[in-house]
Amino acid sequence: MASNKYKDNKSIICCAKCIHAKLMQWSNNPIVAYCKIYDERFVAECDRQCKLFQTSGNVNHEVVHFDHYEEGDNF
């Protein structure tokens, strides 16, 4: 059986619930999480592994909405 190299140091999380995420959405597309730590964008509601996840404790995380895409919309 293959071992999972992330098993001991990462948890399955959802970026939409992380304190490091800024949530944004263009039109009716899926919500995107801009991670301030990794300086990258991830699908906010997708399960992923991250050892730096910290829960925001906020059930109503603010989502910034955009009408159209502009380069550099990371806030």
DSSP file (Angstrom, degrees, kcal/mol; ACC not computed):
  #  RESIDUE AA STRUCTURE BP1 BP2  ACC     N-H-->O    O-->H-N    N-H-->O    O-->H-N    TCO  KAPPA ALPHA  PHI   PSI    X-CA   Y-CA   Z-CA
    1    1 A M              0   0    0      0, 0.0     2,-0.2     0, 0.0     0, 0.0   0.000 360.0 360.0 360.0 130.8    0.0    0.0    0.0
    2    2 A A        -     0   0    0      1,-0.1     2,-0.2     2,-0.0     0, 0.0  -0.478 360.0-128.8 -73.0 139.7    1.4    3.4   -1.0
    3    3 A S        -     0   0    0     -2,-0.2     2,-0.7     1,-0.0    -1,-0.1  -0.606  13.0-124.4 -89.0 151.9    1.9    5.9    1.8
    4    4 A N    >   -     0   0    0     -2,-0.2     3,-1.5     1,-0.1     4,-0.4  -0.853  12.9-156.5 -95.8 113.7    0.6    9.4    1.7
    5    5 A K  T 3  S+     0   0    0     -2,-0.7     3,-0.2     1,-0.3     4,-0.2   0.684  93.1  51.5 -66.1 -16.2    3.4   11.8    2.3
    6    6 A Y  T >> S+     0   0    0      1,-0.2     4,-1.8     2,-0.1     3,-0.6   0.530  81.5  95.1 -94.6  -7.2    1.0   14.5    3.5
    7    7 A K  T <4 S+     0   0    0     -3,-1.5    -1,-0.2     1,-0.2    -2,-0.1   0.848  88.4  40.0 -56.2 -40.2   -0.8   12.3    6.0
    8    8 A D  T 34 S+     0   0    0     -4,-0.4    -1,-0.2    -3,-0.2    -2,-0.1   0.715 126.2  29.0 -85.5 -21.2    1.3   13.4    9.0
    9    9 A N  T <4 S+     0   0    0     -3,-0.6     2,-0.3    -4,-0.2    -2,-0.2   0.382 110.3  57.0-126.1   6.8    1.7   17.1    8.4
   10   10 A K     <  -     0   0    0     -4,-1.8     2,-0.3    42,-0.1    41,-0.2  -0.984  58.4-151.5-138.5 151.0   -1.4   18.3    6.4
   11   11 A S  E     -A   50   0A   0     39,-0.8    39,-1.7    -2,-0.3     2,-0.6  -0.830  29.9-106.2-115.5 156.1   -5.1   18.2    6.9
   12   12 A I  E     +A   49   0A   0     -2,-0.3    37,-0.2    37,-0.2     2,-0.2  -0.741  57.3 162.3 -79.1 123.1   -8.0   18.1    4.5
   13   13 A I  E     -A   48   0A   0     35,-3.4    35,-2.1    -2,-0.6     2,-0.4  -0.750  41.4-124.0-135.0 177.3   -9.4   21.6    4.6
   14   14 A C  E >   -A   47   0A   0     -2,-0.2     3,-2.3    33,-0.2    33,-0.1  -0.986  15.9-146.0-128.9 118.4  -11.7   24.1    2.7
   15   15 A C  G >  S+     0   0    0     31,-0.6     3,-1.9    -2,-0.4     6,-0.2   0.766  94.1  72.2 -57.4 -27.6  -10.1   27.4    1.8
   16   16 A A  G 3  S+     0   0    0     28,-2.1    -1,-0.3     1,-0.3    45,-0.2   0.701 100.5  46.3 -62.4 -17.8  -13.4   29.2    2.2
   17   17 A K  G <  S+     0   0    0     -3,-2.3    39,-2.4    27,-0.2    40,-0.4   0.262  90.8 108.4-107.0  10.6  -13.1   28.7    6.0
   18   18 A C  B X   -B   55   0B   0     -3,-1.9     3,-1.3    37,-0.2    37,-0.2  -0.691  65.4-140.7 -96.3 141.9   -9.4   29.8    6.3
   19   19 A I  T 3  S+     0   0    0     35,-3.2    -1,-0.1    -2,-0.3    36,-0.1   0.721 102.6  59.3 -68.0 -22.0   -8.3   33.0    8.0
   20   20 A H  T 3  S+     0   0    0     34,-0.3    16,-2.5    32,-0.1     2,-0.4   0.468  89.4  96.2 -86.0  -2.1   -5.7   33.5    5.3
   21   21 A A  E <   -C   35   0C   0     -3,-1.3     2,-0.5    -6,-0.2    14,-0.2  -0.724  54.0-162.3 -98.7 137.9   -8.2   33.5    2.4
   22   22 A K  E     -C   34   0C   0     12,-2.0    12,-3.0    -2,-0.4     2,-0.4  -0.983  24.8-142.3-108.4 122.5   -9.8   36.5    0.7
   23   23 A L  E     +Cd  33  63C   0     39,-0.7    41,-2.6    -2,-0.5     2,-0.3  -0.700  26.4 167.6 -94.8 136.5  -12.8   35.3   -1.2
   24   24 A M  E     -Cd  32  64C   0      8,-2.7     8,-3.4    -2,-0.4     2,-0.4  -0.984  14.2-166.1-145.3 155.2  -13.8   36.7   -4.6
   25   25 A Q  E     - d   0  65C   0     39,-2.3    41,-2.8    -2,-0.3     2,-0.5  -0.997  11.3-150.1-146.4 136.3  -16.2   35.8   -7.4
   26   26 A W  E >   - d   0  66C   0      4,-0.4     3,-2.4    -2,-0.4    41,-0.2  -0.937  67.1 -49.7-107.2 122.4  -16.6   36.9  -10.9
   27   27 A S  T 3  S-     0   0    0     39,-2.2    39,-0.1    -2,-0.5    41,-0.1  -0.268 116.8 -28.5  51.9-128.8  -20.2   36.8  -12.3
   28   28 A N  T 3  S+     0   0    0     -3,-0.0    -1,-0.3     3,-0.0     3,-0.1   0.092 105.0 123.2-104.5  22.2  -21.7   33.4  -11.5
   29   29 A N  S <  S-     0   0    0     -3,-2.4     3,-0.1     1,-0.2     0, 0.0  -0.289  75.0 -75.4 -75.2 165.7  -18.4   31.5  -11.5
   30   30 A P        -     0   0    0      0, 0.0    -4,-0.4     0, 0.0     2,-0.2  -0.219  57.6 -94.9 -59.2 153.4  -17.2   29.5   -8.5
   31   31 A I        -     0   0    0     -6,-0.1    13,-2.2    -3,-0.1    14,-0.5  -0.519  40.1-149.7 -72.5 136.3  -15.9   31.4   -5.5
   32   32 A V  E     -CE  24  43C   0     -8,-3.4    -8,-2.7    11,-0.2     2,-0.6  -0.877   1.3-146.3-110.4 139.1  -12.1   31.8   -5.6
   33   33 A A  E     -CE  23  42C   0      9,-3.5     9,-2.3    -2,-0.4     2,-0.7  -0.929   5.4-153.9-106.7 120.3   -9.9   32.0   -2.5
   34   34 A Y  E     -CE  22  41C   0    -12,-3.0   -12,-2.0    -2,-0.6     2,-0.6  -0.850  16.5-144.1 -90.4 117.1   -6.8   34.2   -2.7
   35   35 A C  E  >> -CE  21  40C   0      5,-3.2     4,-1.6    -2,-0.7     5,-0.8  -0.727   9.9-161.4 -87.1 120.2   -4.3   32.8   -0.2
   36   36 A K  T  45S+     0   0    0    -16,-2.5    -1,-0.2    -2,-0.6   -15,-0.1   0.750  90.9  50.3 -70.9 -23.8   -2.3   35.6    1.4
   37   37 A I  T  45S+     0   0    0    -17,-0.2    -1,-0.2     1,-0.1   -16,-0.0   0.945 121.7  28.4 -78.6 -51.6    0.3   33.0    2.6
   38   38 A Y  T  45S-     0   0    0      2,-0.2    -2,-0.2     0, 0.0    -1,-0.1   0.598  95.9-133.8 -86.1 -12.2    1.0   31.2   -0.7
   39   39 A D  T  <5 +     0   0    0     -4,-1.6     2,-0.3     1,-0.2    -3,-0.2   0.913  68.9 113.2  55.3  45.2    0.1   34.3   -2.9
   40   40 A E  E   < -E   35   0C   0     -5,-0.8    -5,-3.2    -7,-0.0     2,-0.4  -0.910  65.9-118.2-139.7 164.4   -2.0   31.9   -5.1
   41   41 A R  E     +E   34   0C   0     -2,-0.3     2,-0.3    -7,-0.2    -7,-0.2  -0.870  29.5 176.8-108.3 142.3   -5.7   31.4   -5.9
   42   42 A F  E     -E   33   0C   0     -9,-2.3    -9,-3.5    -2,-0.4     2,-0.4  -0.951  43.9 -91.8-136.9 156.0   -7.6   28.2   -5.2
   43   43 A V  E >   -E   32   0C   0     -2,-0.3     3,-1.2   -11,-0.2   -28,-0.4  -0.605  41.0-144.0 -67.6 123.2  -11.2   27.1   -5.7
   44   44 A A  T 3  S+     0   0    0    -13,-2.2   -28,-2.1    -2,-0.4   -27,-0.2   0.831  91.2  42.9 -66.1 -37.0  -12.7   28.1   -2.3
   45   45 A E  T 3  S+     0   0    0    -14,-0.5     2,-0.4   -30,-0.2    -1,-0.3   0.305  90.6 105.8 -95.2   9.7  -15.1   25.3   -1.8
   46   46 A C  S <  S-     0   0    0     -3,-1.2   -31,-0.6     1,-0.0     2,-0.3  -0.726  73.6-119.1 -92.3 135.7  -12.8   22.5   -2.9
   47   47 A D  E     +A   14   0A   0     -2,-0.4     2,-0.3   -33,-0.1   -33,-0.2  -0.550  47.4 155.3 -71.3 135.4  -11.3   20.1   -0.4
   48   48 A R  E     -A   13   0A   0    -35,-2.1   -35,-3.4    -2,-0.3     2,-0.4  -0.920  43.1 -99.8-150.0 174.0   -7.5   20.3   -0.4
   49   49 A Q  E     +A   12   0A   0     -2,-0.3     2,-0.3   -37,-0.2   -37,-0.2  -0.866  42.6 160.0-103.6 134.5   -4.5   19.6    1.8
   50   50 A C  E >   -A   11   0A   0    -39,-1.7   -39,-0.8    -2,-0.4     3,-0.7  -0.899  30.3-164.1-156.5 124.0   -2.8   22.5    3.6
   51   51 A K  T 3  S+     0   0    0     -2,-0.3    -1,-0.1     1,-0.2   -41,-0.0   0.595  93.2  57.4 -82.8  -9.6   -0.6   22.5    6.7
   52   52 A L  T 3  S+     0   0    0      2,-0.0    -1,-0.2   -32,-0.0   -32,-0.1   0.341  75.0 131.9-101.7   5.7   -1.0   26.3    7.1
   53   53 A F    <   +     0   0    0     -3,-0.7     2,-0.4   -42,-0.1   -35,-0.1  -0.323  29.4 179.2 -61.3 135.5   -4.8   26.3    7.4
   54   54 A Q        -     0   0    0     -2,-0.0   -35,-3.2     0, 0.0   -34,-0.3  -0.980  31.1-117.5-136.3 126.6   -6.3   28.3   10.3
   55   55 A T  B     -B   18   0B   0     -2,-0.4   -37,-0.2   -37,-0.2   -38,-0.0  -0.348  12.4-149.1 -65.7 140.1  -10.0   28.5   10.8
   56   56 A S        -     0   0    0    -39,-2.4    -1,-0.1     2,-0.2   -38,-0.1   0.748  19.6-141.6 -80.9 -23.9  -11.4   32.0   10.5
   57   57 A G        +     0   0    0    -40,-0.4     2,-0.6     1,-0.2   -39,-0.1   0.483  66.5 116.7  75.3  -0.1  -14.2   31.3   13.0
   58   58 A N        -     0   0    0    -41,-0.1     3,-0.5     1,-0.1    -1,-0.2  -0.905  47.3-169.8-105.7 113.6  -16.5   33.4   10.7
   59   59 A V  S    S+     0   0    0     -2,-0.6     2,-0.5     1,-0.3    -1,-0.1   0.740  85.5  53.1 -74.8 -21.6  -19.4   31.4    9.2
   60   60 A N  S    S-     0   0    0      2,-0.0    -1,-0.3     3,-0.0     2,-0.1  -0.559  78.2-174.0-112.6  65.6  -20.2   34.3    6.9
   61   61 A H        -     0   0    0     -2,-0.5     2,-0.1    -3,-0.5   -39,-0.0  -0.390  32.3-109.6 -59.5 129.9  -16.9   35.0    5.2
   62   62 A E        -     0   0    0     -2,-0.1   -39,-0.7     1,-0.0     2,-0.5  -0.423  29.6-157.2 -67.5 134.0  -17.2   38.1    3.0
   63   63 A V  E     -d   23   0C   0     -2,-0.1     2,-0.5   -41,-0.1   -39,-0.2  -0.967   7.4-145.0-114.0 122.5  -17.1   37.5   -0.7
   64   64 A V  E     -d   24   0C   0    -41,-2.6   -39,-2.3    -2,-0.5     2,-0.4  -0.758  18.4-148.3 -86.9 128.9  -16.0   40.4   -3.0
   65   65 A H  E     -d   25   0C   0     -2,-0.5     2,-0.4   -41,-0.2   -39,-0.2  -0.799  11.7-167.1-104.3 140.1  -17.9   40.3   -6.3
   66   66 A F  E     -d   26   0C   0    -41,-2.8   -39,-2.2    -2,-0.4     3,-0.1  -0.948  19.4-151.7-123.5 144.2  -16.6   41.5   -9.6
   67   67 A D  S    S+     0   0    0     -2,-0.4     2,-0.3     1,-0.2    -1,-0.1   0.816  84.8   7.9 -80.4 -33.5  -18.5   42.1  -12.9
   68   68 A H  S    S-     0   0    0    -41,-0.1     2,-0.3   -42,-0.0    -1,-0.2  -0.973  85.4 -95.7-147.8 159.0  -15.5   41.3  -15.1
   69   69 A Y        -     0   0    0     -2,-0.3     2,-0.4    -3,-0.1   -43,-0.0  -0.600  35.4-179.3 -82.4 130.9  -12.0   40.0  -14.7
   70   70 A E    >   -     0   0    0     -2,-0.3     3,-1.1     3,-0.0     2,-0.1  -0.994  36.3-106.8-125.7 135.8   -9.1   42.4  -14.3
   71   71 A E  T 3  S+     0   0    0     -2,-0.4     3,-0.0     1,-0.2     0, 0.0  -0.386 106.4  29.3 -58.8 132.2   -5.5   41.2  -14.0
   72   72 A G  T 3   +     0   0    0      1,-0.1     2,-1.5    -2,-0.1     3,-0.4   0.671  69.0 148.0  91.0  18.1   -4.4   41.8  -10.4
   73   73 A D    <   +     0   0    0     -3,-1.1    -1,-0.1     1,-0.2    -2,-0.1  -0.165  32.2 115.8 -77.9  44.7   -7.7   41.4   -8.7
   74   74 A N              0   0    0     -2,-1.5    -1,-0.2   -33,-0.0    -3,-0.0   0.325 360.0 360.0 -94.2   7.1   -6.1   40.0   -5.6
   75   75 A F              0   0    0     -3,-0.4    -2,-0.1   -53,-0.0    -3,-0.0   0.353 360.0 360.0  92.8 360.0   -7.2   43.0   -3.4
